[in-house]
Amino acid sequence: MTDRINGVFVTLDKDIRIDDAEHLLNAIRMVKGVADVSPNISDPNVHVARVTAKIEITNKLFEVLREY
């Protein structure tokens, strides 16, 4: 017997406006077996965390490049 899943969580590569996402949401709704599609409204804390992580990675990369 194989494992079964009851849902899939999709993460976008960047935040997009809800009106720009309607085509994407509608396309997912058309997939056979999809019962519900709900957008997740972006949280300002997530944006801060992304920017902070990007800065930290950039700084570490510069440190590595300075060594050469």
VEXKOL-484304 format. One record per atom (N, C-alpha, C, CB): residue in one letter; x, y, z. Coordinates in steps of 0.1 Angstrom, whole numbers, padded with zeros to 4 digits, always signed. Last residue first. Glycine has a CB too. Layout:
N
aXYZ
...
This chain:
68
y+0403+0361-0006
y+0410+0357-0018
y+0416+0369-0025
y+0402+0350-0028
e+0389+0371+0014
e+0400+0362+0018
e+0408+0359+0006
e+0395+0349+0024
r+0367+0384+0003
r+0379+0392+0008
r+0391+0384+0011
r+0374+0400+0020
l+0350+0363-0002
l+0356+0369-0013
l+0368+0378-0009
l+0347+0377-0021
v+0341+0359+0024
v+0348+0348+0017
v+0356+0354+0006
v+0338+0337+0012
e+0328+0383+0029
e+0339+0379+0038
e+0347+0368+0031
e+0333+0373+0051
f+0307+0382+0010
f+0318+0392+0009
f+0330+0389+0018
f+0313+0406+0013
l+0292+0361+0021
l+0298+0360+0008
l+0310+0370+0006
l+0288+0361-0003
k+0284+0373+0044
k+0292+0362+0045
k+0299+0359+0032
k+0284+0349+0049
n+0267+0394+0033
n+0279+0397+0042
n+0289+0385+0043
n+0275+0401+0056
t+0248+0378+0021
t+0256+0387+0013
t+0269+0391+0021
t+0248+0400+0009
i+0236+0366+0043
i+0243+0358+0033
i+0252+0366+0024
i+0232+0351+0024
e+0226+0388+0056
e+0235+0380+0063
e+0243+0371+0053
e+0228+0371+0073
i+0208+0398+0037
i+0219+0407+0041
i+0230+0398+0048
i+0214+0417+0051
k+0189+0377+0036
k+0197+0381+0024
k+0209+0389+0028
k+0188+0389+0015
a+0179+0377+0062
a+0187+0366+0057
a+0195+0369+0045
a+0177+0354+0054
t+0166+0402+0062
t+0177+0400+0071
t+0186+0388+0067
t+0172+0397+0085
v+0147+0398+0042
v+0157+0408+0040
v+0169+0406+0049
v+0151+0422+0042
r+0132+0377+0055
r+0139+0375+0042
r+0150+0385+0039
r+0128+0376+0030
a+0123+0391+0078
a+0132+0379+0079
a+0139+0376+0066
a+0123+0366+0083
v+0107+0410+0066
v+0119+0414+0074
v+0128+0402+0075
v+0114+0419+0088
h+0087+0394+0055
h+0095+0402+0046
h+0108+0406+0054
h+0087+0415+0042
v+0076+0383+0078
v+0083+0374+0068
v+0092+0382+0059
v+0072+0366+0060
n+0065+0405+0089
n+0076+0398+0096
n+0084+0389+0087
n+0071+0390+0109
p+0043+0410+0073
p+0055+0419+0073
p+0067+0413+0080
p+0051+0432+0080
d+0029+0384+0055
d+0031+0389+0068
d+0044+0398+0068
d+0033+0378+0079
s+0007+0379+0028
s+0020+0381+0033
s+0021+0388+0046
s+0029+0388+0022
i-0020+0356+0029
i-0016+0370+0028
i-0002+0372+0035
i-0027+0379+0035
n-0024+0329+0009
n-0019+0333+0022
n-0014+0347+0021
n-0007+0322+0026
p-0054+0319-0009
p-0041+0326-0008
p-0037+0329+0006
p-0042+0340-0016
s-0066+0287-0013
s-0067+0299-0006
s-0054+0306-0006
s-0072+0296+0009
v-0085+0263-0028
v-0073+0271-0030
v-0075+0284-0023
v-0070+0273-0045
d-0098+0230-0026
d-0098+0244-0021
d-0085+0250-0024
d-0102+0245-0006
a-0097+0206-0040
a-0109+0209-0033
a-0110+0224-0029
a-0111+0201-0021
v-0085+0190-0068
v-0082+0201-0059
v-0096+0206-0053
v-0076+0213-0067
g-0090+0170-0086
g-0088+0166-0072
g-0086+0178-0063
g-0077+0157-0071
k-0075+0185-0114
k-0084+0175-0109
k-0080+0171-0095
k-0083+0162-0118
v-0071+0220-0115
v-0065+0207-0114
v-0074+0197-0108
v-0051+0208-0106
m-0084+0244-0112
m-0088+0236-0123
m-0082+0222-0123
m-0085+0242-0136
r-0070+0257-0091
r-0084+0253-0089
r-0089+0243-0100
r-0094+0264-0088
i-0048+0266-0105
i-0046+0255-0095
i-0060+0249-0092
i-0040+0260-0082
a-0059+0286-0120
a-0053+0275-0127
a-0052+0263-0117
a-0039+0278-0133
n-0067+0304-0100
n-0077+0298-0109
n-0072+0285-0116
n-0083+0308-0119
l-0042+0312-0091
l-0051+0305-0082
l-0062+0298-0090
l-0057+0315-0072
l-0032+0325-0114
l-0025+0313-0109
l-0034+0305-0100
l-0013+0318-0101
h-0050+0345-0117
h-0049+0336-0128
h-0042+0323-0123
h-0040+0341-0140
e-0046+0360-0093
e-0059+0353-0096
e-0058+0343-0107
e-0069+0364-0100
a-0023+0374-0088
a-0023+0360-0085
a-0035+0353-0089
a-0020+0358-0071
d-0028+0401-0092
d-0019+0394-0102
d-0019+0379-0100
d-0005+0400-0100
d-0043+0405-0069
d-0050+0406-0082
d-0041+0400-0094
d-0053+0421-0086
i-0024+0402-0049
i-0035+0393-0050
i-0042+0393-0064
i-0045+0396-0039
r+0011+0405-0059
r-0002+0412-0056
r-0014+0402-0058
r-0005+0425-0064
i+0035+0384-0045
i+0029+0390-0057
i+0015+0396-0052
i+0027+0380-0068
d+0067+0376-0032
d+0053+0381-0030
d+0048+0387-0042
d+0053+0391-0018
k+0085+0349-0048
k+0084+0363-0043
k+0070+0366-0040
k+0091+0373-0053
d+0081+0322-0052
d+0095+0327-0050
d+0096+0342-0046
d+0103+0325-0063
l+0056+0306-0032
l+0060+0314-0043
l+0074+0320-0041
l+0050+0326-0046
t+0049+0274-0022
t+0055+0286-0018
t+0060+0294-0031
t+0067+0284-0009
v+0022+0253-0015
v+0030+0259-0026
v+0036+0272-0021
v+0022+0261-0039
f+0014+0223-0001
f+0017+0237+0002
f+0026+0242-0008
f+0023+0238+0017
v-0011+0199-0005
v+0002+0204-0010
v+0003+0219-0006
v+0003+0201-0025
g-0028+0171+0010
g-0027+0185+0006
g-0013+0188+0001
g-0030+0194+0018
n-0029+0145+0016
n-0042+0152+0016
n-0041+0166+0013
n-0049+0150+0029
i-0014+0115+0004
i-0013+0129+0008
i-0027+0135+0008
i-0002+0137+0000
r-0004+0082+0012
r-0014+0091+0006
r-0012+0105+0012
r-0028+0086+0008
d+0018+0054+0004
d+0014+0065+0012
d+0004+0074+0005
d+0026+0073+0017
t+0006+0022-0008
t+0014+0034-0009
t+0009+0045+0000
t+0014+0039-0024
m+0008-0012+0000
m+0000+0000+0000
m+0009+0012+0000
m-0010+0000+0012
